[in-house]
Amino acid sequence: MATVIQWVLDTRKIWTEASKTAELEHVAARAMDLISDTERAAILRYYHVRDAKLALGSALLKRLVIAQNTPGLAWDAATAVRDPHTKPVFYHPSGSLSQPLIFNVSHQAGLVVVLAAHDAPDGTQVGVDVVCPGERRNRDIESIQKEGWTKYVDVHDSVLSPVEARRLRELVVPVAGSSADIADRKLSYFYTLWCLREAYVKMTGEALLASWLGDLEMRDFTPPGQTPEGDGLKVFFGPGGGNLVTDVDLRIEWFLGKEYMISTSVRNPDANTPLQIGKFELLKLDAVLRQAEELRATR
């Protein structure tokens, strides 16, 4: 039976003494010592320390999830590589195309999110995405109030299906309150759709510039926690409206109150043995470092 791992690391609350990226070498010395020279050099090239912290957290969690789920593997060998689509993957044994652990990572606004599965059935794919609607809220609200909701949707419609873009443009939300309150409600639909699509596209291993983006269509999407429309979220794929996708489990939830949305996308090749997606675990840095150091010392 497959083991599913769902982790979140909040880098906003760690390594806070570092005001510049270079200072992470000392402030985050334990973590930096657990990654490769190549990873360390890439992290130190980030201009903003917040971005460097995300990259460091991502590198550390990828190594940890690989090492924990590959018995006997040396810590230094727990290294992800890029597949032909540039998606991070782990091949084992070395030189093969076997993936005993499949995983995907997303990060935004301080959070690093990992979705992984060990011993999943052949053909299983996973994708995860995290968005923070509040990160751009002031700019979003200003843009909507200045140019209108339709113009806001038009700016992004190149990565949406025609039906999705039309639904957003015609969205009517029953909210009493200020124009900002109404805009917030509409934005919750926009970011829900964005997060769902990102998770699906990342599951496939292709980037948001994939030629088929217009053939991917989310129907009856609603913000997490809201009463579903119709029979709930449905995914269609293919030209001219496409066909209903039945082998993908696509979900979205709020995380840390309503600060973030996290979407998971899983392609289950066997409907009788789907991956069991649960809740994400918010990790503590000390526990992560301790587990990593123990693995390195014993492998």
C-alpha positions in Angstrom: 0.0 0.0 0.0 1.3 3.4 -0.9 2.4 5.8 1.8 1.4 9.5 1.3 3.5 12.3 2.8 2.0 15.9 3.1 4.3 18.4 4.6 4.4 22.2 5.1 7.3 24.3 6.4 6.7 27.9 7.2 9.9 29.7 6.5 8.6 33.1 7.7 9.1 32.1 11.3 12.6 30.5 11.0 16.1 31.9 10.4 14.6 35.3 11.2 18.0 36.7 12.3 19.1 36.7 8.6 18.3 40.1 7.0 20.5 39.3 3.9 20.9 36.1 2.0 24.6 35.8 2.7 23.8 35.7 6.4 22.0 32.4 6.0 25.4 30.7 5.9 25.7 31.4 9.6 22.1 31.8 10.8 21.0 28.6 9.0 24.3 26.8 9.4 22.7 23.4 10.4 20.4 23.4 7.4 23.1 24.6 5.0 25.4 21.8 6.2 22.8 19.2 5.2 22.6 20.1 1.5 25.1 19.9 -1.4 27.6 22.5 -2.4 25.6 23.0 -5.6 22.3 23.5 -3.7 24.1 25.9 -1.3 25.5 28.0 -4.1 22.2 28.3 -5.9 20.5 29.4 -2.6 23.1 32.1 -2.0 22.5 33.6 -5.4 19.0 34.8 -4.4 18.8 38.5 -3.9 15.9 38.5 -1.4 16.5 36.5 1.7 12.8 35.4 1.8 13.4 33.6 -1.6 16.6 32.1 -0.4 14.8 30.7 2.7 12.2 29.1 0.5 14.8 27.5 -1.7 16.7 26.2 1.4 13.5 24.8 2.9 12.7 23.2 -0.4 16.1 21.6 -0.8 16.1 20.3 2.8 12.6 18.8 2.6 13.2 17.1 -0.7 16.3 15.4 0.7 14.5 14.4 3.8 11.5 12.9 2.1 13.7 10.9 -0.3 16.1 9.6 2.4 13.2 8.7 4.8 11.5 6.6 2.1 14.5 4.9 0.5 15.9 2.4 2.9 19.7 2.2 3.0 20.2 5.3 0.8 23.1 7.5 1.9 22.0 11.1 2.8 24.3 12.6 0.2 22.7 10.4 -2.5 19.1 11.6 -1.7 19.3 14.0 -4.6 16.5 15.1 -6.9 17.2 15.6 -10.6 15.2 17.1 -13.4 13.3 14.9 -15.9 12.9 15.9 -19.6 10.1 18.3 -18.6 12.4 19.8 -15.9 10.1 18.4 -13.1 12.2 17.4 -10.0 12.2 13.6 -9.7 14.2 10.9 -7.9 15.5 7.8 -9.8 16.5 4.7 -7.8 18.6 2.6 -8.3 21.0 5.2 -9.8 21.0 5.1 -13.6 17.5 3.6 -13.8 14.2 5.3 -14.6 12.5 3.7 -11.6 10.8 6.1 -9.2 10.0 4.4 -5.9 9.1 7.8 -4.5 7.1 10.4 -6.5 6.8 13.9 -5.2 6.0 17.5 -6.0 6.9 20.7 -4.3 5.4 24.2 -4.3 6.3 27.4 -2.4 4.9 30.8 -2.1 4.8 33.6 0.5 7.0 31.8 2.9 5.4 28.3 2.7 7.2 25.2 1.3 4.6 22.5 0.5 5.5 18.8 -0.3 3.2 16.1 -1.6 4.9 12.7 -2.0 3.9 9.0 -2.3 6.1 6.0 -1.7 5.4 2.7 -3.5 2.5 4.2 -5.5 1.1 2.1 -8.4 2.9 2.5 -11.7 1.5 5.5 -13.6 0.6 7.5 -10.5 1.3 11.2 -10.8 1.1 13.9 -8.1 1.1 17.7 -8.2 0.7 20.3 -5.6 0.3 24.1 -5.5 0.0 26.7 -2.9 -1.3 30.3 -3.3 -1.6 33.2 -0.9 -4.4 35.4 -2.1 -3.5 38.1 0.5 0.1 38.5 -0.9 -1.2 40.5 -3.8 -4.5 41.7 -2.3 -3.8 45.4 -2.3 -2.6 45.4 -5.9 -5.4 43.2 -7.0 -8.1 45.4 -5.3 -6.5 48.5 -6.7 -6.5 47.0 -10.3 -10.1 45.9 -10.0 -11.4 49.2 -8.7 -9.5 51.1 -11.3 -10.0 49.0 -14.4 -12.8 46.6 -13.5 -13.2 42.9 -12.9 -13.5 42.0 -16.6 -10.1 43.7 -17.4 -8.5 41.8 -14.5 -9.7 38.5 -15.9 -8.6 39.5 -19.4 -5.1 40.0 -18.3 -4.9 36.3 -17.2 -7.1 34.6 -19.8 -4.2 33.3 -21.9 -3.7 30.6 -19.3 -7.3 29.8 -18.8 -9.8 27.9 -20.9 -12.4 30.1 -22.8 -15.2 28.7 -20.6 -13.3 29.4 -17.4 -12.5 32.9 -18.4 -16.1 33.5 -19.4 -17.4 32.2 -16.1 -15.1 34.5 -14.1 -16.1 37.5 -16.2 -19.8 36.8 -15.6 -19.3 35.9 -11.9 -22.0 37.3 -9.6 -21.4 37.0 -5.9 -24.1 37.6 -3.3 -22.1 39.7 -1.0 -23.3 42.8 0.8 -20.6 45.3 1.6 -18.0 47.5 0.0 -16.5 47.2 -3.4 -13.4 45.7 -1.8 -15.6 43.0 -0.1 -17.1 42.1 -3.5 -13.7 42.1 -5.1 -12.3 39.8 -2.4 -15.1 37.3 -3.0 -14.5 37.3 -6.7 -10.7 37.0 -6.1 -11.3 33.8 -4.0 -12.8 32.2 -7.1 -9.9 33.4 -9.3 -7.3 32.0 -6.9 -9.2 28.8 -6.5 -9.2 28.3 -10.2 -5.5 29.3 -10.5 -4.4 26.9 -7.7 -6.4 24.0 -9.1 -5.0 24.5 -12.6 -1.4 24.8 -11.3 -1.7 21.6 -9.3 -3.1 19.7 -12.3 -0.4 21.1 -14.7 2.4 20.4 -12.2 1.1 16.8 -11.9 1.6 16.3 -15.6 5.2 17.6 -15.3 4.7 20.4 -17.8 4.9 24.1 -17.2 2.2 26.7 -17.5 3.4 27.4 -21.1 2.2 23.9 -22.1 0.5 24.1 -25.5 -2.7 22.3 -24.2 -3.5 24.8 -21.4 -6.6 26.0 -23.3 -7.9 22.4 -23.5 -7.9 22.0 -19.7 -11.2 23.1 -18.2 -12.4 23.3 -14.6 -16.1 23.3 -14.2 -18.2 24.2 -11.1 -15.2 25.2 -9.1 -15.9 27.1 -5.8 -13.6 28.4 -3.1 -12.7 25.7 -0.5 -15.3 25.3 2.2 -18.1 26.8 0.1 -21.1 24.8 -0.9 -20.2 23.1 -4.2 -22.1 24.0 -7.3 -24.0 21.2 -9.0 -22.2 17.9 -8.4 -19.0 19.7 -7.5 -15.7 20.2 -9.3 -15.3 18.5 -12.6 -12.3 18.5 -14.9 -12.6 18.2 -18.7 -9.7 17.9 -21.1 -9.5 18.1 -24.9 -10.4 20.4 -27.7 -14.0 21.8 -28.0 -14.9 21.2 -24.4 -13.1 17.9 -24.2 -14.0 14.8 -22.1 -14.6 14.3 -18.4 -11.4 13.4 -16.6 -12.1 10.4 -14.3 -8.7 9.3 -13.2 -7.6 12.5 -11.4 -8.4 13.3 -7.8 -8.2 17.1 -7.6 -8.8 18.9 -4.3 -8.3 22.3 -2.7 -8.3 23.4 0.9 -7.6 26.4 3.1 -4.4 26.3 5.2 -3.5 28.4 8.2 -7.0 29.8 8.5 -7.8 31.4 5.2 -4.3 32.7 4.6 -3.3 30.1 2.0 -5.0 27.7 -0.5 -3.3 24.3 -1.2 -4.5 22.2 -4.1 -3.5 18.5 -4.6 -3.8 16.7 -7.9 -3.3 12.9 -8.1 -3.7 10.7 -11.2 -4.7 7.3 -10.0 -4.2 4.6 -12.7 -6.2 2.1 -10.7 -9.5 3.3 -9.4 -9.5 0.5 -6.8 -6.3 1.7 -5.1 -6.3 5.5 -5.1 -3.8 7.4 -3.1 -5.3 8.4 0.3 -5.0 12.2 0.5 -5.3 13.6 4.0 -4.4 16.7 5.9 -1.1 18.6 5.5 1.3 18.5 8.5 2.9 21.7 9.6 6.5 20.8 10.4 8.8 22.2 13.1 12.3 23.1 12.0 14.0 21.5 14.9 12.4 18.1 14.2 13.3 18.4 10.5 16.9 19.1 11.3 17.1 16.4 13.9 15.7 13.7 11.6 18.0 14.8 8.8 21.1 14.8 10.9 20.2 11.3 12.3 19.8 10.0 8.7 23.1 11.5 7.6 24.9 10.0 10.6 23.5 6.5 10.2 23.7 6.1 6.4 
